[in-house]
């Protein structure tokens, strides 16, 4: 697993890896802090080339707009550089381990 925080580094990974599971998060978000260990544990069971934590601490970070991130945490599965599916958090609510598990199971069939 790697961590990126800018467009250049994320795009570089998207170009070199076919399937990427990405967690968009902010260190100041209490929901993200509690979700990080869940994501770290869950990604290893998936058929992905790489898991990426995308830190978007600064509201001026263009990744918010580029990937339509309205709340964090948000999980996005990229296939060949494009968004395949996503699991978005809701304002004022945490993503749970069960939500992520169901979402990942739906993807892997």
C-alpha positions as CSV (number, residue, x, y, z in Angstrom):
1,X,0.0,0.0,0.0
2,X,1.2,3.5,-0.8
3,X,0.1,7.0,0.1
4,X,-0.2,9.9,-2.3
5,X,-1.5,13.4,-1.8
6,X,-1.4,15.0,-5.2
7,X,-2.7,14.6,-8.8
8,X,0.7,13.7,-10.3
9,X,1.5,10.8,-7.9
10,X,-2.0,9.4,-8.2
11,X,-2.1,9.6,-12.0
12,X,1.3,8.0,-12.1
13,X,-0.1,5.0,-10.2
14,X,-3.2,4.9,-12.3
15,X,-1.0,4.7,-15.5
16,X,1.1,1.8,-14.2
17,X,-1.5,-0.4,-12.4
18,X,-4.6,-1.9,-13.9
19,X,-6.7,-2.3,-10.8
20,X,-6.3,0.2,-7.9
21,X,-8.4,0.4,-4.8
22,X,-8.1,3.9,-3.4
23,X,-9.2,5.4,-0.1
24,X,-9.6,9.2,-0.2
25,X,-9.3,10.5,3.3
26,X,-8.2,13.5,5.5
27,X,-6.2,13.3,8.6
28,X,-8.4,15.8,10.4
29,X,-11.5,13.7,9.8
30,X,-12.4,11.5,12.8
31,X,-14.4,9.1,10.5
32,X,-11.4,8.6,8.3
33,X,-9.1,8.0,11.3
34,X,-11.4,5.2,12.5
35,X,-11.8,3.8,8.9
36,X,-8.1,3.6,8.0
37,X,-7.4,0.3,9.9
38,X,-10.6,-1.2,8.3
39,X,-9.4,-0.3,4.8
40,X,-5.8,-1.4,5.5
41,X,-7.1,-4.8,6.6
42,X,-9.8,-5.3,3.9
43,X,-7.8,-4.4,0.8
44,X,-5.4,-7.4,1.1
45,X,-8.3,-9.8,0.4
46,X,-9.1,-8.1,-3.0
47,X,-7.9,-8.8,-6.5
48,X,-6.2,-5.5,-7.0
49,X,-2.8,-4.5,-8.2
50,X,-2.4,-1.8,-5.6
51,X,-4.1,-0.1,-2.7
52,X,-3.6,3.6,-2.4
53,X,-4.4,6.0,0.4
54,X,-5.1,9.4,-1.1
55,X,-4.6,12.1,1.5
56,X,-6.7,15.2,0.7
57,X,-6.1,17.3,3.8
58,X,-6.2,20.6,2.0
59,X,-9.5,21.8,0.6
60,X,-7.6,23.4,-2.3
61,X,-6.3,20.0,-3.4
62,X,-7.7,19.5,-6.9
63,X,-8.4,15.8,-6.3
64,X,-11.5,16.8,-4.4
65,X,-13.0,18.2,-7.6
66,X,-11.4,15.9,-10.1
67,X,-12.9,12.8,-8.5
68,X,-16.1,14.5,-7.1
69,X,-15.2,13.8,-3.5
70,X,-17.9,15.5,-1.4
71,X,-17.2,13.7,1.8
72,X,-14.4,11.6,3.2
73,X,-13.8,8.7,3.6
74,X,-14.5,7.6,0.0
75,X,-13.4,4.4,-1.6
76,X,-12.9,4.2,-5.4
77,X,-12.0,1.2,-7.5
78,X,-10.1,2.2,-10.6
79,X,-9.9,-0.1,-13.6
80,X,-7.4,0.9,-16.4
81,X,-7.2,4.5,-15.0
82,X,-11.0,5.1,-14.9
83,X,-13.4,4.9,-12.1
84,X,-15.2,1.5,-12.0
85,X,-17.2,2.0,-8.8
86,X,-17.2,3.9,-5.6
87,X,-18.4,3.9,-2.0
88,X,-18.9,7.3,-0.6
89,X,-19.2,8.3,3.0
90,X,-22.0,10.5,4.1
91,X,-21.6,13.8,5.9
92,X,-21.6,13.1,9.6
93,X,-21.4,9.3,9.3
94,X,-18.6,6.8,9.3
95,X,-18.2,4.0,6.7
96,X,-18.3,0.7,8.5
97,X,-16.4,-2.5,8.0
98,X,-19.7,-4.2,7.0
99,X,-20.4,-1.6,4.4
100,X,-17.0,-2.0,2.9
101,X,-17.2,-5.8,3.0
102,X,-20.6,-5.9,1.2
103,X,-19.3,-3.4,-1.4
104,X,-16.2,-5.4,-2.0
105,X,-18.1,-8.7,-2.2
106,X,-20.6,-7.1,-4.7
107,X,-17.6,-6.2,-6.9
108,X,-15.9,-9.6,-6.8
109,X,-19.1,-11.4,-7.2
